[in-house]
Amino acid sequence: MGVDDLIIGVDINGGDWKNGTHPSERIMKAVQKYQKFDKKSEIVLFGDFDNLPARSLDYSRTGYVNAPFYFENARRVKRNPRSVVFEPENTSLFKLLDGLNEGTIDVGVSMHDTQAMVFYSAKKIGMIDGLNVNVPPLMTMLPSKNNPVLFTDIGSTKDTKPEELAEFGLLASKYLELTKGIEPSIGILSIGSETSKGNKFVKETKDILSNMADEGLLNFDAKSPYVEGHIGLFDGYKDIVLTDGHTGNISIKLLKGIKDLIGYEFKRITRGPKNVKDYMVLASLGLAKASYKNSHFDDMLTRINPATYNGAPLLGLNNYLVKLQGNSTSSEIFEGLKRVKEYRNSDVISSMREVIKK
């Protein structure tokens, strides 16, 4: 297998419905776009043949595995009860995991339910021997004033232990080292940046990371261990920010809620200008947008767009699996597919096994 000619397994069943439309519509649109971007890799689709959305694909580089069933949240069962099952072996997610185990695909990607992906991937694929974790961490890239920040864990563990979080930091560090070519620095999310602050969990995690740094396993400064939500997290002082799964999940959903609120307020204002002054402001905004197209302003909009960072590798597994957000748009899925190839070509699993042996 060369660097370019990967076989990418894509689960087209999982994900959130939007406006009564199955997620496969968005996924297939993204796959079509991705095949034009990547002229060498093969795509294997795991999904329902009878309800496959019509798309113009490169069929010489497209394979299929029929898997009509999928996991669904109970609140969605009423939408399509015939295709909702809870026997995991019948789902497209399980077929995807089988493909990874059998070596028929090199990397898998899915928008399936997060807990199902975390639990069943650890059970079927297994974790790398020697890791002090039972499930892979969930992570995402956050925009910052400098380079993007890798933020984990965002929900794979509810009651994260200090030794687990430190191990997540090791996995994240090796991932960035191999995909970005850097020696990433690590910080812990806390209530203050001072070393005296933080609860027992944060301080125990700091001590474990300090020992790992002394052994040369990662880059962690015990004199500057913490990152605050309003100071540091979005400044890009640290390449990796660690937190427990409960706090991380709340943080990500809060950020998304703030983004949605800003978008709602902007649409509300632009839909209903009340006077001449409002119309003049809107006209000025339109002129400014046109003037700044393809400029630093346009680059800024790209950097803070969540679509740019879609695709969370489930690190620590014995094979390559990537989780996309269930409500991803077709453009976000396309960006995620690009991250998938980058992750697989990093060969991070082999590297991690060597680190653990030492």
C-alpha positions in Angstrom: 0.0 0.0 0.0 1.4 3.4 -1.0 0.8 6.7 0.7 -1.9 7.7 -1.8 -3.7 4.5 -2.7 -5.7 4.0 0.5 -9.0 2.1 0.8 -11.3 4.3 2.9 -14.4 2.7 4.4 -17.3 5.1 4.7 -20.4 4.3 6.9 -23.3 6.0 5.1 -26.0 5.0 7.6 -24.9 6.8 10.8 -25.6 10.4 11.7 -28.3 12.9 12.4 -31.4 13.3 10.2 -31.9 16.8 8.9 -35.3 18.1 7.8 -36.5 14.5 7.5 -33.6 13.5 5.3 -31.4 10.5 6.0 -27.7 11.5 6.6 -26.6 9.3 3.6 -27.7 12.2 1.3 -25.0 14.5 2.8 -22.5 11.7 3.0 -22.8 10.7 -0.6 -22.5 14.3 -1.8 -19.3 14.6 0.2 -17.9 11.3 -1.2 -18.6 12.5 -4.7 -16.7 15.7 -4.0 -13.9 13.8 -2.3 -13.3 11.5 -5.3 -12.7 14.5 -7.4 -10.2 15.8 -4.8 -8.4 12.4 -4.2 -7.8 10.7 -7.6 -6.1 7.6 -6.2 -7.9 6.3 -3.1 -10.7 3.8 -3.2 -14.0 4.3 -1.3 -16.0 1.4 0.1 -19.5 2.4 1.2 -21.2 0.6 4.1 -24.9 1.1 3.9 -28.3 0.3 2.6 -28.2 -0.6 -1.1 -32.0 -0.3 -1.6 -32.0 3.3 -0.4 -28.6 4.5 -1.8 -28.9 8.2 -2.8 -28.2 8.7 -6.5 -24.7 10.3 -7.0 -22.3 10.4 -9.9 -19.3 8.4 -8.4 -16.2 7.0 -9.9 -17.4 3.4 -9.9 -14.0 2.0 -10.8 -12.9 3.2 -7.3 -16.0 2.5 -5.4 -17.0 -0.7 -3.5 -20.1 -1.6 -1.5 -20.9 -3.6 1.6 -24.6 -4.0 2.1 -25.6 -3.0 5.7 -29.2 -1.7 5.9 -29.3 -1.2 9.7 -27.9 1.4 12.0 -28.0 2.6 15.6 -30.4 5.3 16.3 -31.2 7.5 19.3 -34.6 6.5 20.8 -36.1 10.0 20.0 -35.6 9.2 16.3 -37.0 5.7 16.3 -40.5 6.8 15.1 -39.1 8.3 11.9 -38.1 5.0 10.3 -38.7 2.1 12.7 -38.0 -0.6 10.2 -34.3 0.4 9.9 -33.7 1.0 13.6 -32.2 -2.0 15.3 -30.3 -2.5 18.5 -28.5 -5.8 17.5 -25.1 -4.3 16.8 -23.9 -7.1 14.5 -26.5 -6.0 11.9 -25.4 -2.4 11.7 -23.3 -0.7 9.2 -21.0 0.3 12.0 -20.2 -3.3 12.8 -19.7 -4.1 9.2 -17.2 -1.2 9.0 -15.3 -2.5 12.1 -15.3 -6.0 10.5 -13.7 -4.5 7.4 -10.9 -3.0 9.6 -10.3 -6.2 11.4 -10.2 -8.2 8.1 -8.0 -5.7 6.4 -10.4 -5.1 3.5 -10.2 -1.3 4.3 -7.3 0.7 5.6 -9.2 3.3 7.6 -12.9 3.7 8.6 -15.0 6.8 9.0 -18.5 7.1 10.5 -21.0 9.6 11.9 -22.6 6.9 14.0 -23.6 7.5 17.7 -20.6 8.5 19.7 -21.0 6.0 22.6 -21.7 3.2 20.2 -18.5 3.9 18.3 -16.4 4.3 21.4 -17.7 1.2 23.1 -17.9 -1.2 20.2 -14.7 -0.1 18.5 -12.8 -0.8 21.8 -14.6 -4.2 22.1 -14.2 -5.4 18.5 -10.9 -3.8 17.4 -9.3 -3.6 20.8 -6.9 -1.1 22.4 -3.1 -1.1 22.0 -1.5 -3.5 24.5 0.1 -1.6 27.4 -2.2 1.4 27.4 -3.8 2.4 30.7 -7.1 3.1 29.0 -10.1 0.9 28.1 -11.6 3.2 25.4 -10.2 5.6 22.9 -10.4 9.4 23.7 -12.6 11.7 21.7 -10.9 14.9 20.5 -11.5 17.9 18.4 -9.4 20.7 17.0 -10.3 24.2 18.3 -9.3 27.4 16.5 -7.0 29.8 18.4 -5.1 33.0 17.8 -2.1 30.9 16.7 -2.3 27.3 15.6 -5.3 25.0 16.2 -5.5 23.4 19.6 -6.3 19.7 20.1 -8.9 19.4 22.8 -9.6 16.1 24.6 -11.4 14.3 26.1 -14.8 15.5 24.8 -17.0 12.6 25.9 -15.6 9.1 25.6 -15.2 8.8 29.4 -17.7 10.2 32.0 -15.6 9.7 35.2 -12.1 10.1 33.8 -9.2 9.1 36.0 -6.0 11.1 36.2 -3.9 8.2 34.7 -6.4 7.9 31.8 -6.3 11.6 31.0 -2.5 11.5 31.1 -2.5 8.6 28.7 -4.9 10.5 26.4 -2.3 13.2 26.4 0.4 10.8 25.3 -1.8 9.6 22.5 -2.6 13.1 21.4 1.0 14.1 21.6 2.2 11.3 19.3 -0.6 12.0 16.9 0.3 15.7 16.4 4.0 14.8 16.3 3.4 12.5 13.3 0.7 14.4 11.5 2.0 18.0 12.0 5.8 17.4 12.5 5.9 19.2 15.9 6.8 18.5 19.5 3.4 19.5 20.9 3.1 21.2 24.3 0.4 20.0 26.7 -1.8 21.9 29.1 -4.6 20.9 31.5 -7.9 22.8 31.6 -8.3 24.3 35.1 -9.9 27.2 37.0 -6.7 29.2 36.9 -3.2 29.1 35.3 -1.4 29.3 38.7 0.2 26.0 39.8 -1.6 26.3 43.2 -5.0 26.2 41.6 -7.1 23.2 40.5 -8.8 20.3 42.2 -7.4 16.9 43.2 -8.0 15.4 39.8 -6.2 18.2 38.0 -3.2 18.1 40.3 -2.9 14.3 40.1 -2.9 14.5 36.3 -0.2 17.2 36.5 2.0 14.9 38.6 1.6 12.0 36.2 2.3 14.1 33.1 5.4 15.5 34.9 6.8 12.0 35.4 6.1 11.2 31.7 7.9 14.3 30.7 10.9 13.4 32.8 11.0 10.0 30.9 11.0 11.9 27.6 7.6 10.7 26.5 6.0 14.1 25.9 6.4 17.8 26.2 4.9 19.0 29.5 6.1 22.0 31.6 5.2 21.5 35.3 5.9 25.2 35.9 3.2 26.1 33.5 0.7 23.2 33.5 -2.7 24.8 33.3 -4.9 26.6 30.8 -8.0 28.6 31.6 -11.1 28.8 29.4 -10.8 32.5 28.9 -7.0 32.8 29.1 -4.9 30.4 27.2 -7.3 28.0 25.5 -7.9 30.2 22.5 -4.5 31.9 22.6 -2.7 28.8 21.3 -0.1 28.7 24.1 -0.5 25.0 24.3 -0.9 22.6 21.3 -2.9 20.1 23.4 -5.4 20.9 26.2 -6.6 18.0 28.3 -9.8 17.8 30.4 -12.1 15.0 31.7 -14.8 13.8 29.4 -17.7 15.3 31.4 -16.2 18.8 31.3 -15.0 18.5 27.8 -18.4 17.5 26.5 -20.1 20.4 28.3 -17.4 22.8 26.9 -17.9 21.7 23.3 -21.7 21.9 23.4 -21.4 25.3 25.1 -19.1 26.6 22.3 -21.5 25.3 19.7 -24.4 26.9 21.5 -22.7 30.3 21.5 -21.8 29.9 17.8 -25.5 29.1 17.0 -26.7 32.1 19.1 -24.4 34.5 17.3 -25.6 33.1 14.0 -29.2 33.4 15.1 -28.7 37.0 16.2 -27.0 38.0 13.0 -29.8 36.5 10.9 -32.4 38.2 13.0 -30.8 41.6 12.5 -30.2 41.1 8.8 -33.7 39.8 8.1 -35.4 42.8 9.8 -33.7 46.1 9.3 -35.9 48.8 10.9 -34.6 52.1 9.5 -32.3 53.7 7.0 -29.3 53.5 9.4 -29.8 49.7 9.6 -29.8 49.4 5.8 -26.7 51.5 5.6 -24.9 49.2 8.0 -26.0 46.1 6.0 -24.8 47.8 2.8 -21.4 48.5 4.5 -21.1 45.0 5.7 -21.7 43.7 2.2 -19.1 46.0 0.7 -16.6 45.0 3.4 -17.1 41.4 2.7 -16.6 41.9 -1.0 -13.4 44.0 -0.3 -11.9 41.4 2.0 -12.6 38.3 -0.1 -9.4 36.3 -0.6 -7.7 38.4 2.0 -6.6 38.0 5.7 -10.2 38.4 6.7 -11.3 35.6 4.4 -8.5 33.4 5.9 -9.8 34.2 9.4 -13.3 33.0 8.5 -11.8 29.8 7.2 -9.8 29.2 10.4 -12.8 29.6 12.7 -15.1 27.5 10.6 -15.8 24.2 12.4 -15.8 22.4 9.0 -12.1 23.0 8.8 -11.4 20.8 11.8 -14.1 18.0 11.4 -12.8 14.4 12.0 -11.8 13.0 15.4 -9.5 10.0 15.3 -10.2 7.4 17.9 -6.7 7.1 19.2 -5.4 4.1 21.0 -7.3 1.5 18.9 -5.5 -1.3 17.1 -6.8 0.1 13.8 -7.6 3.4 12.2 -11.1 4.8 12.9 -12.4 8.4 12.6 -15.6 9.9 14.1 -17.3 12.7 12.3 -20.0 14.8 14.0 -23.4 13.4 13.5 -24.9 16.7 12.3 -22.0 17.4 9.8 -22.9 19.2 6.6 -21.7 17.7 3.3 -18.8 20.3 3.3 -17.8 19.3 6.8 -17.9 15.6 5.9 -15.6 16.4 2.9 -13.1 18.2 5.2 -13.3 15.2 7.6 -12.5 12.8 4.8 -9.3 14.8 4.1 -8.4 14.4 7.8 -9.0 10.7 7.6 -6.3 10.2 5.0 -3.9 12.4 7.0 -4.5 10.3 10.1 -4.0 6.9 8.3 -0.8 8.0 6.7 0.7 9.1 10.0 1.2 5.5 11.0 0.6 6.6 14.6 -0.4 3.1 15.8 2.9 1.5 15.0 4.7 4.5 16.6 2.6 4.3 19.7 3.4 0.5 20.1 7.1 1.3 20.0 6.7 4.0 22.7 4.8 1.7 25.0 7.4 -1.1 24.6 10.0 1.4 26.0 
